[in-house]
Amino acid sequence: MGVANMLDPNNHTILLAEDSQTQGRGLKSLLEAEGFKVYWFKNGEDTLRWALSSDEMPSIIISDVMMPRMDGFELCRRIKEDQRTHNIPVILLTALTDPVEVINGLKAGADNFIVKPSTPDNIIKQVLSLINYYLTRPSGNEAQVVLEINVGDQVHKITAQKMQIVNLIFSLVDSSSQSARQLNDLLTRQEELERDARNLRDNLYNTMAMVDDGILVASTSGEVLYVNPAGEMILRSAGWTGGMIPFATNEEEKTELHVTLPSGDAMVLDVKIGITSWGSQEARVITMRDVTELCLLRDQLKLQAITDPLTGLLNRRGFIGQAREVLSETRKSGETCFMAYMDLDGLKRINDTHGHFEGDRILKLMGKIMMHSFRGADLMCRWGGDEFVIMVHGYEGISGFELFDNFVMRFQSTMAFTEEYGTPVGLSFGFEELSPTDTRDLEEIIDELDRKMYAHKQGKEAQR
């Protein structure tokens, strides 16, 4: 029959001395769940005071070694010295990491030790066994054993009961067995973790090998430590044969990198950079995606968004954005610029009598005349319908008026063929040279040029 069946925990009281909230609460709950009545104190003084003053004699005292105000050794010694309590068994909670702790415990009269950490089953087994021993041991004084123990440079002389020595031996054996089991569990777990790490690494390499994006790991100095197949194709196209990254990367987390290939062609890479550990060194993990075609398409879409599809000139949106920048720059630099607002006379009659395809031909021709008359840096715009705007800036050796006058003469000679329509296509315009001290915004300037163009058109009609 086991000790658990030889006594009823409900008939026994335990004094618990433990200053740790976590361990004290856990031990109290464990013992109460077994059926014991437990009084928990957080220092040795309060535990001793209760043991000496209470009418309820505890069956056992469990005490931590390290506590404030009175430690477990002193508590045990005082319990064993007092005739009222010397028959109460005392268990000390200890890690058994220092032999002096064991010696001090035996000197104080401790009956047993519970090695921390310990399993709940072992704690209950130790408590039941010690209570049962004190209940069933023969009456009379138990034989004492005198031991001399060498620890370091000191000899400790200990007088203890045989049962205390036996309990100590079993505690040591149990502690060694438990430590061996824990060590074995740790070694097994280490092997499992190493195996899992190898599997994760292999899976990571396999995954990176299948990714379409280029992935490389580089040292902080730029040496390539790892590159997946897609990344190797990108690097080799840029002239890489091994070693350092063949192009400069900045420290931004995300960037668009323009690389000039050995062939002279341009390659655009979408690059993301992060910091990682590679072995024992800090490294950068870089993902690369070739977005050259996407960027070309993006630039084409941007151009289409600001270009008039019929004439190839800027549309209103494109002109406004760039013209505001030119106004700001010329005013800062102290330069003048020239603007003109133009309207094609007679285009509506051509659309009405000869169709819109013929009218579109005239509009396209207007675009070509402007492109041949002005420079690529000048802003040429189809404002809408049959209205056009020109902004000339940064000219040297010839004024904006002269450039515009040359344009008007080219326009008249080119559009002379429209006489066959019955009424030739003409040009009404308003122009102005803008001083760098001019503070008007773009909208105000265009409104003023529109009024001048309309006045020019009305003046021509009045002369007919």
Number of C-alpha atoms within 10 A of each C-alpha: 5 9 16 14 9 11 15 13 21 11 10 17 20 21 23 24 28 28 20 14 9 9 12 18 13 12 18 20 14 17 20 16 11 13 15 19 19 19 16 20 18 20 23 26 19 15 22 21 10 16 19 15 10 9 8 11 17 19 23 21 25 24 31 26 24 17 18 13 10 17 18 29 24 17 24 29 19 16 25 19 13 11 10 13 16 15 14 19 23 29 25 23 21 20 16 16 10 9 12 13 16 20 17 17 25 23 17 23 25 31 22 27 29 26 21 14 12 14 12 12 9 13 18 14 14 18 25 20 17 20 19 16 14 15 12 9 9 9 8 6 7 12 9 13 13 11 13 10 13 10 11 8 6 8 11 15 13 18 16 20 18 14 16 18 18 13 18 20 14 14 18 17 12 16 20 13 12 16 13 12 12 12 12 12 12 12 12 12 12 12 12 12 12 12 12 12 12 12 12 12 12 12 12 11 14 12 11 19 17 11 13 14 18 23 24 23 23 23 20 12 10 17 15 19 16 15 21 20 17 19 24 18 13 19 20 13 15 19 15 15 12 13 11 15 19 18 14 10 15 10 11 10 11 14 14 16 18 14 16 14 13 10 9 8 8 13 18 19 20 17 21 18 19 14 16 15 12 15 7 6 9 13 21 21 21 21 19 22 18 19 16 15 11 11 16 12 12 12 12 11 12 12 13 15 14 19 20 20 13 12 21 17 25 26 22 17 14 21 22 18 11 12 17 13 11 19 24 12 13 18 17 11 10 11 16 20 21 21 21 24 27 23 23 19 16 17 21 16 15 21 15 11 11 12 12 14 11 15 20 17 13 21 21 16 16 20 22 15 17 22 18 11 18 19 14 10 11 17 22 24 27 27 22 12 11 18 18 24 27 22 23 25 21 14 16 7 4 8 17 23 16 10 16 20 13 13 17 18 12 15 20 15 9 13 18 12 11 16 10 8 13 9 13 17 21 17 18 19 22 21 23 17 16 19 15 17 12 11 12 11 11 13 11 11 18 18 12 16 21 21 14 20 21 17 15 16 20 12 12 10 9 8 6 5
